[in-house]
Amino acid sequence: MTSTEGKLQVVQQLHDIAKQPQGHDLITQDPSLLSGLVLFLDIQQHEEPVVCASLQVLELLAHKPSCRPIMHQQLGMKESLQHICSSIRDTAAQASAQSVFQLLYKAEQKSKTPGSGLKDTYNSTRSSNSNNIRKKVCFLGAANKKSKTITLQIKGLTDQHRRELCVSQLLKVKGVISFTFNMPLKRCILRARPDLKAESLVATVNQTGVMSAQQVVRNDQGEEVLLSFGAHPADANKENAALPEYLPEEDSPVKSDGFTLARSGHDSKGGGGWLSSAAGAAVSYLSKSFYW
């Protein structure tokens, strides 16, 4: 099975779940599933059929009023929809993205009340009506004050084994929030704290001994340029010494007792059992494909 086929299979499972009465809540209440669908909207990282299929799932969810408040707060949702509307060639996909966008915008307007303190994440052009002027918060973008995006070009990122090696190294870096891989392009796109230096990420990848990294940036002409930070970028790790340590997983206050919980009124012997199985399979695939 190819990578595209694997993605489409997972999205189709989520589509089948979303069509069930209790399925939409199952997806929107699981951060991994909803985040995975948003990541699949990236037309630069994923194939157009995957993007279109993901839009169909989100459109099903957006037509459920109970899902809209959660969806409109999902990081990157609106920005991805806007990008699709302006970039994708498929007219049906554009219409679907516009439909979802309008539904989420309505949900956002209803959720905002005077003094609520909610931040507006809708991006619009200037207008004489001040109510239409809103602040843009980009998904994985520099405009997001709480994070920034760093793209690495990794020489030697040739197979799953080396990808896992790269993952194990990047997880040790303080300040890394999430990252995804584009294996055909041999790139890693990271979301990180603003105070994390790209030099330390380059040094971390170089420490594998079998891979070397460079940061991908754009010059004034919009052309991609690769930065290697000289022969000794490891000194940049000192820049991140003040960042907090990650909490060890074994210190989690939640202890497993071997039992699982079910929703009140849910019939475990009924037809709803396959929903949990399908959702679990989707989460497993997304967890192996993305890290956050």
N, C-alpha and C positions, 0 to 999 in steps of 0.2 A: 504494500500500500504506500502510495506516495504521500508526501507531506500535505499536499493540497487535498487529497482524498481523506486523510485523517482529520483535517480541520472541518471539511464539509460533513463528515460523519458526525462529529461532535455537535456542530451547529444544527444538523437535522434532528439530533436527539433533543436538543434544547427547544427546537421548533415544535416537536411532538409534545413535549412537556408543557410548553406555553399554551397549547390549545386545550389543555385539560382545565377543569374548573379550579382546582387547587394548585395548578402548575405555575401560574404567573407569580404567586407569592413565593413559591419554592425557589424560583430563580432570583427575584429581586431581593429576597432576604439573605441570599448567599453572596457575599462580596466577591468570591472567586469567580462565580459564574457571570455576574454582571460586569466585573472588570474584564473578564476574558472576552465578552462580546464587544466591549468598547475597544479593546486592543485589536480585535479583528476588523474594526472599521478603518484601520490605517491603510490607505490604498497604496502607500509607498512600501509597506512591509508585507502585505498579504495580497493574494490573487483576487481579481475582481469577482469571481463567483463566490468566494468566501465572504467578501464585503457585502455583496448583495444578499446572500443567505442570512447573514447576521442582521442586516437591516430588517428583513422580514420578521425575525424573532422580536426585535425591539419594537417594531410597529404593533405586533400583537400585544406586547406588554403595555405599550403606551396607551392603548385603547382601554386599559383598565384603570379607572380613576385612582384606585388604591396604590398603584405602582408609580404614578407620576411623581409624587414628592421625592421618592427614593431615587428615581432615575434622574431627575433634574439636578440632584445634588451629587451625582456620580462624577468623579473627576474625569474630565476630558470628553464627556458625552456631547455637550453642545458644540465644542470646538471641532470635534470629529465630524459631526453632522454638517456643520457649516462648510468644512473643507470638501466633503463629498458633494455638496450642492454646487460648488464652484469648480470642481476638478474632474469628477467622474464623467465618462461619456455615456453611460447607460441611463437613458431618460427615465426608465422605471425606477432605478435606484435613486435618482435625483428626487423623483416625486415621493418615494418612500421616506427619504431623509427629511424632506420638507414637511411631510405629514407628522413625523415623529417630533421634529423641532417645534412645530406649532403647538402640538399637544403638551409638550413639556414647558413651553413658554407660558401657556395658560395655567398650568399647575404652579409655576413659579409665581405668577402674579397673584394667585389666590393664597399662596402660602405667605406672602409678604404683607405684614401689617405694620402700622406706624409704631416705631420704637421696638420692633422685634429684633433689630440688630443683625438680621440676616444679610450676608454679603451678596451682591448681585454679580453673577458670572455670565450674564448675557452680553455678547459683543455686538454693537451696532455702529453704523456710521453717524456722523454728526447730524443733528436735526435741530430745527428751531424750537421744537418742543423739548424742553429740558428733561421731561420724563423718559424720553427715548435715548438719552445719553447715558450709557452704562460702561462700567469698567470691565475690561477684558482680562480674564485669567486664563492663560494658555495651558493646555494639557502638555505636560513634560516640557514646558517652555520657560524661557528666561523671564517672562513677565510674571510668572508665579513666584511671589516673594518667599514662599516656603520651600521651593525646590528649584533646581535647574537641570538642564539636559546636557549630558556629555556623550558624544559618539566616538567610539574607538574603532579604528581599523586594526584588525588583529592578524598578523602574518603567522601562519601555522595552524589556524583554526580550521582543521580539515575534517574532523570526524567527531562522533558523539563522545568518545573518550576524552579528547582534548577540550571539548566544550564543558564536560563535567569538571575537568581539572581547572578550567578558567572560572567556573562557578564557585568552586571551593575556595579559590583565592580571593575573588571579589567579595564573597560573603564575610571575609575577615576585615574588610576596609570599613572603618567607622564613617558613618555619614551616607552610605549607599542605601537608598530607599527601595528601588526596584530596578530590574533590567530585563531586556529581551535580546534575543540573538537573531541576526539575519545570516544564516549559514551560507547561502549562495554568495553574498557579498563579503562574508567574513567580517561582519561588524557586530558590535555590541552597543546598544543604546541604553544608557543608564539615566535614571532620575536620582538626584542626590541633593544633599543639603547645600545651600549656597556657599558655605565655607569650606566645602571639600574641593581640593585642588585636583585638576586632571593629571598633574604630574605623578601624584601618588598612585592613581589607577594604572597609569602606564608602567610605573615601576613594579606594581603588584603583578601585572600580567607578565612582565619580563622575567620575574623571579621564577616562573615555571620552568625556564630553561629550554623549552621547546616552542614557545610562542613569544612574539614581540608585538608591542602595541604602539600606535600613534593616534593622537587626537585628530579628529576630522573637524575642520572649521571652514568657514567661507570668507574669502577676501572681499575687498570693496567691489569687485566686478562680479561677485556672486559665484565665483569658482571655488571648488573644494581644494583645500590645502591641508597637508598632513604635517602635524607637529610632533616631533619625537623628544623634545626637551633636552637635547644633548646626550652625552654619554652616561651621565650619572643622575638620572631623575629621582633616584631613591631618596635623596635628601629632602624631597618634597613631603615625605611622610611626617617630617617634623611639623609641617603646617597643620596637621590634623591631630596632634597630640592632645589638644584640649577637648576634642569631641568625646562624648560619653560612651562608655562601653555598652555593648548589647547585653541584655539580660540573658543569662544562661537558661536554656529550655528546661533543665531539670529543676529550676527553682520556681516553676509555675505553680501558683496556689491551687490550681484545679487538678484534682487527683481523679484518675479513672477508677471506677469501682466495678468495671466489667459490664455495666448495664447501659442501655441507651434509652433516650427519651422519645416519646412520640407526641404529636399534637393531640390536644383534647378532642375526643370525638372521632379520631382517625381510626379507621378499620384496617388493622395490619393484615387481615386475611383477605381484604377486598382487592379491588382492581387498582388501588393506589400504590401498591407495593412496587410496581415497575418504575414509578416516578422517582422514588428514592434511589433505585438501582441505576436508572439512566442518569440522574443528576450526579450520583457518585462517580460514575464512569467519566462524565464530562469534567468534573472537578479534578479527577486523577489526571486526565489528559492535559488540562490547562495548567495544573501544578507542575507537570513535567516540561511544559513548553515555556511557561513564564514564571518569573520569580518576583515576589513583592513582599 
